[in-house]
Amino acid sequence: MPTLKPLGTALLLLIAGALHALTINGLTDANHICGNKIKPADLNGKAVAIEHFGVTCPPCIASLPHLGKVAERAAKTGKGIVIASHAWSRSDEAIKELMKRTKCDVPTYQRLSVPNDPKMDGVPTAFVYGADGNLVWSGHPASPAFELNFFKAIAKAPGSGSIPGAADILGSLTPEHCKGIAKRLIPGRNIEPALMQLKSRIARGDEAATEARTLLDAVNAWTEKQKADIAEQLKKHPSKALDTARTFIKTMPSQSLEFNDVVKKLAADAEVRALSLSRAALDRAKTAAAKTKTAAALKRLRFSAKSQLTKLEQMTSARYADDVAEVKALWQALLNSLSEEPEK
């Protein structure tokens, strides 16, 4: 008898099925361009984000890598779906190449629409829908409000059960017998004592052993992914590799010894260190932007973004051109999103 409950038990599916799926016009095989195909029934009980883009639109291209990451996080919850909709003249091969180049592996269709949605002023534009099919938010996908509202909608969707903070490692796994241990499996914190407890549970061979093994397998898979990500990031985005490696070392001290020298070398490089600090400042700015309610606060965030962009313009080293370009694009996207008026 299984001891681990993934999202989507019979009861949860029954509840989800009672909700009306979002109606999306154009969600057909004929309109499919790349990525997984979506059936209308797949939308039942789930929050949905649709981003409309153009294949040669610079802000759209800058936004797609972020959309891919949002899709990965949403998939781990089992309660959110991200879809890309190409809004311009159809050009399948160019779109496929763009999605591959930007690492945006999401279901992509030509000119989707949802009845009664507000008219778009242009692209990129994102729409977020709750599990009941109602529109929750619309706006520029670079706005922190996009991600904030999407994951709020996911949290309200049927079948909640993933463990806050541990979803990056465990995805949608929801343990019964090892819940206390699972709550400690959070990236950025030392999880090795918790892993020792899981191994002890496995050795007992009791009812919790199978569940403990599943959790340990999830941790091992996450560990291998971190190592692969760091190796890939070192090629073109060393500041991102520095951040990933630092988090990995804090999380798995004894299994990340090979990266200690990598971190020391990267941290000793002034330009890499500056880019890492800029990424951290960007994360803080996004959090602040999601909470911004006044014109004064919005003005301060704009000033901060412009200051960061000025500093990045002064980084001219050819070695880190790709890294600088990515961080600049992220700051520019945030600045573009801040052009909208805050709520009164």
C-alpha positions as CSV (number, residue, x, y, z in Angstrom):
1,M,0.0,0.0,0.0
2,P,1.5,3.4,-1.0
3,T,2.3,5.7,1.8
4,L,2.9,8.9,-0.2
5,K,0.1,11.0,-1.5
6,P,0.8,13.0,-4.6
7,L,-1.4,15.8,-5.6
8,G,-4.4,14.4,-7.5
9,T,-6.0,11.7,-5.3
10,A,-9.4,10.5,-6.3
11,L,-11.1,12.9,-3.9
12,L,-9.1,15.9,-5.2
13,L,-9.8,15.0,-8.8
14,L,-13.5,14.8,-7.9
15,I,-13.4,18.3,-6.4
16,A,-11.4,19.7,-9.3
17,G,-13.8,18.2,-11.8
18,A,-16.6,20.1,-10.2
19,L,-15.0,23.3,-11.2
20,H,-15.6,24.8,-14.7
21,A,-12.5,24.5,-16.8
22,L,-11.3,27.8,-18.4
23,T,-12.6,28.2,-21.9
24,I,-9.7,28.9,-24.3
25,N,-10.5,29.5,-28.0
26,G,-7.9,28.0,-30.4
27,L,-6.6,25.3,-28.1
28,T,-6.5,22.8,-30.9
29,D,-4.0,20.5,-32.6
30,A,-4.1,22.7,-35.7
31,N,-3.0,25.8,-33.6
32,H,-0.3,23.9,-31.6
33,I,3.3,25.0,-32.4
34,C,5.5,23.4,-29.8
35,G,5.7,22.1,-26.3
36,N,3.2,19.7,-24.7
37,K,-0.3,19.7,-26.0
38,I,-3.1,20.8,-23.7
39,K,-6.6,19.4,-23.6
40,P,-9.5,21.4,-22.2
41,A,-9.9,18.8,-19.4
42,D,-6.3,19.4,-18.3
43,L,-7.3,22.8,-17.1
44,N,-9.9,21.6,-14.6
45,G,-9.2,22.6,-11.1
46,K,-6.0,24.4,-12.0
47,A,-4.7,28.0,-12.1
48,V,-3.7,29.0,-15.6
49,A,-1.3,31.7,-16.9
50,I,-1.3,32.6,-20.6
51,E,1.4,34.9,-22.0
52,H,0.9,36.5,-25.4
53,F,4.1,37.3,-27.3
54,G,5.5,38.1,-30.7
55,V,8.4,36.1,-32.2
56,T,10.6,39.1,-33.0
57,C,9.4,41.4,-30.2
58,P,12.5,42.3,-28.0
59,P,10.5,42.7,-24.7
60,C,8.8,39.4,-25.4
61,I,12.1,37.6,-26.0
62,A,13.5,39.0,-22.8
63,S,10.4,37.8,-20.9
64,L,10.4,34.2,-22.1
65,P,13.2,32.7,-20.0
66,H,11.4,33.9,-16.9
67,L,8.1,32.4,-18.2
68,G,9.9,29.0,-18.5
69,K,11.1,29.2,-14.9
70,V,7.6,30.1,-13.7
71,A,6.2,27.1,-15.7
72,E,8.7,24.8,-14.0
73,R,7.7,26.0,-10.5
74,A,4.0,25.8,-11.3
75,A,4.4,22.2,-12.7
76,K,5.9,21.1,-9.4
77,T,2.8,22.1,-7.5
78,G,0.6,20.0,-9.8
79,K,-2.0,22.9,-9.7
80,G,-0.8,25.4,-12.3
81,I,-0.4,25.5,-16.1
82,V,1.5,28.0,-18.2
83,I,0.7,28.5,-21.9
84,A,2.4,30.7,-24.5
85,S,0.2,32.2,-27.2
86,H,1.9,33.7,-30.3
87,A,-0.1,36.8,-31.3
88,W,1.5,37.7,-34.6
89,S,1.6,36.1,-38.1
90,R,2.4,32.4,-37.7
91,S,6.0,31.3,-38.2
92,D,6.4,27.9,-36.6
93,E,10.1,27.2,-37.2
94,A,11.1,30.7,-35.9
95,I,8.9,30.3,-32.9
96,K,10.3,26.8,-32.1
97,E,13.8,28.1,-32.4
98,L,13.0,31.0,-30.1
99,M,11.4,28.8,-27.4
100,K,14.4,26.5,-27.5
101,R,16.9,29.4,-27.4
102,T,15.2,31.0,-24.4
103,K,14.7,27.7,-22.6
104,C,11.0,28.3,-22.4
105,D,9.6,24.8,-22.7
106,V,5.9,25.5,-22.4
107,P,2.8,24.6,-24.5
108,T,2.8,27.1,-27.3
109,Y,-0.1,27.9,-29.6
110,Q,-1.1,30.4,-32.3
111,R,-3.4,33.2,-31.3
112,L,-5.3,31.9,-28.3
113,S,-8.1,33.9,-26.8
114,V,-10.4,33.7,-23.8
115,P,-14.0,35.1,-24.0
116,N,-14.6,38.4,-22.3
117,D,-10.9,39.1,-21.6
118,P,-9.9,42.8,-21.7
119,K,-8.3,44.0,-25.0
120,M,-4.5,43.8,-25.1
121,D,-2.6,47.0,-25.7
122,G,0.3,45.1,-27.2
123,V,2.7,42.3,-26.4
124,P,4.0,40.9,-24.2
125,T,0.8,40.6,-22.1
126,A,0.0,38.0,-19.5
127,F,-3.3,36.8,-18.1
128,V,-3.8,34.8,-14.9
129,Y,-7.0,32.8,-14.3
130,G,-8.1,31.0,-11.1
131,A,-9.2,27.4,-10.9
132,D,-12.8,28.6,-11.3
133,G,-11.9,30.0,-14.8
134,N,-12.2,33.6,-13.7
135,L,-9.7,36.2,-14.7
136,V,-7.5,37.1,-11.7
137,W,-4.9,39.5,-13.2
138,S,-3.6,40.9,-16.5
139,G,-0.6,43.0,-17.3
140,H,3.1,43.0,-18.3
141,P,4.7,39.6,-17.5
142,A,7.8,41.2,-16.2
143,S,5.7,42.8,-13.4
144,P,6.2,41.0,-10.1
145,A,2.4,41.1,-9.8
146,F,2.3,38.4,-12.5
147,E,4.1,35.8,-10.6
148,L,2.6,36.9,-7.3
149,N,-1.0,36.6,-8.5
150,F,-0.3,33.3,-10.4
151,F,1.0,31.5,-7.4
152,K,-1.7,33.0,-5.2
153,A,-4.2,31.4,-7.6
154,I,-2.3,28.1,-7.5
155,A,-2.4,28.2,-3.7
156,K,-6.2,28.5,-3.8
157,A,-6.6,25.7,-6.4
158,P,-7.9,22.3,-5.3
159,G,-5.4,19.8,-4.1
160,S,-3.1,21.9,-2.1
161,G,-0.7,19.8,-0.2
162,S,2.9,20.6,-1.2
163,I,5.0,21.7,1.7
164,P,5.9,25.5,1.7
165,G,9.6,26.0,1.2
166,A,10.3,22.4,0.3
167,A,8.5,22.4,-3.0
168,D,11.8,23.2,-4.9
169,I,13.1,19.8,-3.8
170,L,10.0,17.7,-3.3
171,G,7.6,19.2,-5.9
172,S,4.1,18.2,-5.1
173,L,4.9,15.2,-2.9
174,T,2.9,15.3,0.3
175,P,4.2,12.9,2.9
176,E,2.1,11.4,5.7
177,H,4.6,9.6,7.9
178,C,7.7,11.9,7.4
179,K,6.0,15.3,7.2
180,G,8.2,16.7,10.0
181,I,11.4,15.7,8.2
182,A,10.1,16.9,4.9
183,K,9.4,20.4,6.3
184,R,13.2,20.7,6.8
185,L,14.1,20.0,3.2
186,I,14.5,23.6,2.2
187,P,17.2,24.9,-0.2
188,G,19.6,27.3,1.6
189,R,19.4,25.4,4.9
190,N,21.5,22.4,5.9
191,I,19.3,19.4,5.2
192,E,21.8,16.7,5.9
193,P,20.6,16.0,9.4
194,A,17.1,15.5,8.0
195,L,18.6,13.1,5.4
196,M,20.1,11.0,8.1
197,Q,16.7,10.7,9.7
198,L,15.2,9.6,6.3
199,K,17.9,6.9,6.0
200,S,17.1,5.7,9.5
201,R,13.4,5.4,8.6
202,I,14.4,3.4,5.6
203,A,16.5,1.1,7.6
204,R,13.6,0.3,10.0
205,G,11.6,-1.2,7.2
206,D,8.3,0.0,8.8
207,E,5.3,1.6,7.2
208,A,7.2,4.9,6.6
209,A,10.2,3.3,4.8
210,T,8.7,3.5,1.3
211,E,7.7,7.1,1.9
212,A,11.2,7.9,3.2
213,R,12.8,6.3,0.2
214,T,10.6,8.4,-2.2
215,L,11.6,11.6,-0.4
216,L,15.3,10.6,-0.5
217,D,15.1,9.9,-4.2
218,A,13.6,13.4,-4.7
219,V,16.5,14.9,-2.8
220,N,19.1,12.9,-4.9
221,A,17.4,14.1,-8.1
222,W,17.5,17.7,-6.9
223,T,21.2,17.3,-5.9
224,E,22.1,16.1,-9.4
225,K,20.2,18.9,-11.0
226,Q,22.0,21.5,-8.9
227,K,25.4,20.1,-10.0
228,A,24.3,20.1,-13.7
229,D,22.9,23.7,-13.4
230,I,26.1,25.0,-11.9
231,A,28.2,23.4,-14.7
232,E,25.9,24.9,-17.3
233,Q,25.8,28.3,-15.7
234,L,29.6,28.5,-15.4
235,K,29.7,28.6,-19.2
236,K,28.0,31.9,-19.8
237,H,26.4,33.1,-16.5
238,P,29.1,32.9,-13.7
239,S,27.2,35.2,-11.3
240,K,24.2,32.8,-11.5
241,A,26.6,29.9,-10.9
242,L,28.0,31.7,-7.9
243,D,24.5,32.1,-6.4
244,T,23.4,28.5,-7.2
245,A,26.7,27.1,-5.8
246,R,26.4,29.1,-2.6
247,T,22.9,27.9,-2.0
248,F,23.9,24.3,-2.7
249,I,26.8,24.4,-0.3
250,K,24.5,25.7,2.5
251,T,22.0,23.0,1.7
252,M,24.4,20.0,1.3
253,P,27.7,20.9,2.9
254,S,29.3,17.4,2.7
255,Q,28.1,16.7,-0.9
256,S,29.2,20.1,-2.3
257,L,32.9,20.2,-1.4
258,E,33.8,20.2,-5.1
259,F,32.2,23.7,-5.4
260,N,34.0,25.4,-2.5
261,D,36.9,26.4,-4.8
262,V,34.5,27.4,-7.5
263,V,32.8,29.8,-5.1
264,K,36.1,31.2,-3.9
265,K,37.3,31.9,-7.4
266,L,34.1,33.5,-8.6
267,A,33.7,35.6,-5.4
268,A,37.2,36.9,-5.9
269,D,36.3,38.3,-9.3
270,A,35.0,41.8,-8.8
271,E,32.7,41.8,-11.9
272,V,31.1,38.4,-11.0
273,R,30.6,39.6,-7.5
274,A,29.0,42.8,-8.7
275,L,26.7,40.9,-11.0
276,S,25.7,38.6,-8.1
277,L,24.9,41.5,-5.9
278,S,22.8,43.0,-8.8
279,R,20.8,39.8,-9.0
280,A,20.2,39.9,-5.3
281,A,19.1,43.5,-5.5
282,L,16.8,42.6,-8.4
283,D,15.1,39.9,-6.2
284,R,14.6,42.5,-3.4
285,A,13.2,45.0,-5.9
286,K,10.7,42.5,-7.3
287,T,9.5,41.7,-3.8
288,A,9.1,45.4,-3.1
289,A,7.4,46.1,-6.4
290,A,4.8,43.5,-5.7
291,K,3.9,45.4,-2.5
292,T,4.1,48.9,-4.0
293,K,1.0,51.0,-3.4
294,T,2.2,54.6,-3.6
295,A,3.7,56.8,-6.3
296,A,6.6,57.6,-4.1
297,A,7.5,54.0,-3.6
298,L,7.2,53.4,-7.3
299,K,9.5,56.3,-8.0
300,R,12.2,54.9,-5.7
301,L,12.0,51.6,-7.4
302,R,12.4,53.2,-10.8
303,F,15.4,55.1,-9.6
304,S,17.0,51.9,-8.3
305,A,16.4,50.1,-11.5
306,K,17.9,52.9,-13.6
307,S,20.9,53.1,-11.3
308,Q,21.5,49.4,-11.7
309,L,21.2,49.7,-15.5
310,T,23.8,52.5,-15.4
311,K,26.2,50.4,-13.5
312,L,25.7,47.4,-15.8
313,E,26.4,49.6,-18.9
314,Q,29.8,50.3,-17.4
315,M,30.6,46.6,-17.4
316,T,32.4,46.1,-20.7
317,S,34.4,42.8,-20.1
318,A,33.9,40.5,-23.1
319,R,34.3,37.5,-20.8
320,Y,31.0,38.2,-19.0
321,A,29.0,39.7,-21.9
322,D,26.2,37.1,-21.7
323,D,25.9,37.4,-18.0
324,V,25.8,41.2,-18.1
325,A,23.2,41.1,-20.9
326,E,20.9,38.7,-19.0
327,V,21.0,40.8,-15.8
328,K,20.4,44.0,-17.8
329,A,17.4,42.4,-19.6
330,L,15.9,41.4,-16.2
331,W,16.3,44.9,-14.8
332,Q,15.0,46.5,-17.9
333,A,12.0,44.2,-17.8
334,L,11.3,45.3,-14.2
335,L,11.7,48.9,-15.1
336,N,9.2,48.5,-18.0
337,S,6.7,46.9,-15.7
338,L,7.1,49.9,-13.3
339,S,5.7,52.3,-15.8
340,E,2.2,51.2,-14.8
341,E,0.4,53.4,-12.3
342,P,0.2,52.0,-8.8
343,E,-3.2,51.4,-7.1
344,K,-4.6,54.4,-5.4
